[in-house]
Amino acid sequence: MQFMQVITSLLLAAFAGYIGAWYFGALEGNFALLLFLATVVTGVYWLGERFYFLPQRRKAAQALEDAAVQRRAELDRMGIQKVDVDAQEAKSRILMQPWWLDWTAGLFPVIAAVFVLRSFLFEPFKIPSGSMVPTLRVGDLILVNKFTYGVRLPVIHTKIIEGNKPARGDVLVFRYPPQPSLDYIKRVVGVPGDEVAYLNKRLTINGTPVPTSAQPDFLEQESMRYFKQFEETLGEHSHRLLNNTDAPAFVQGVTNFAYRENCRYSVEGVVCKVPEGHYFMMGDNRDNSLDSRYWGFVPEGNIVGKAFFVWMNFGDFKRIGPFN
């Protein structure tokens, strides 16, 4: 048992060290991998507890009880009625789960439930920037459906069950192509085969302008500035977007991304042909969004899931609810 205490202490210290280094920026963390390892380690301890450690404790407790019964019988034969030893208390101490199992096997059901829920059903995210304003605000805590577009294995992201294809207008969370360890959230504007044109701040798909209608100006609380607001219809989705009349139409700071030859840039904006197996993403805050115009297309394998619900915003409870 002393050996198991040492091993468990080292494992817990390793997990704590990894989380600490991640928190302070000493390394780039991977929560999916951390949760997977925690599930495997606590699962091994849980199996050990159920099939070895607990039976051993029960066996020891039963041996203690048998010895107490035998001793009680011997004392009765000797005419001794009063016994100071409390066998039940000693038995309870033997059956008690040690700390190193309590912190591993005891946590396995909770960690396993979180792992399954997060990996295959729903995953929470926090909106860190204003690129999706007015649809999503900074500080929104959202839920992402992990199975709409098919079920993927955690960590390695291999699809094992097919699902629906992303449609124009869907709000997607995906792994940022230039740095897949980061998760981004944008709206699907172009699907495979589409020709997407964003010229003079007007969106056109396959030669057809996307319907828009003017809405009351939007007041951004942080800057206390008003921006032009429009309602846009993409596929079955109607959503609102912002335009900054002071921002130029041409795209600045374009990177050298895969299939860049599919795009044509000019002072008016950009025109791109979406390759097979890829998607063209844009933020609803059109002049304040680092999206496919700058870093290219999102491969189908980078998709994490469909964002659909704000479950909390501690600064504004009215934000809670579904969104388009």
Order of alpha helices (4+ residues) and beta strands (2+ residues): alpha-alpha-alpha-alpha-alpha-alpha-beta-beta-beta-beta-beta-beta-beta-beta-beta-beta-beta-beta-beta-beta-beta-alpha-beta-beta-beta
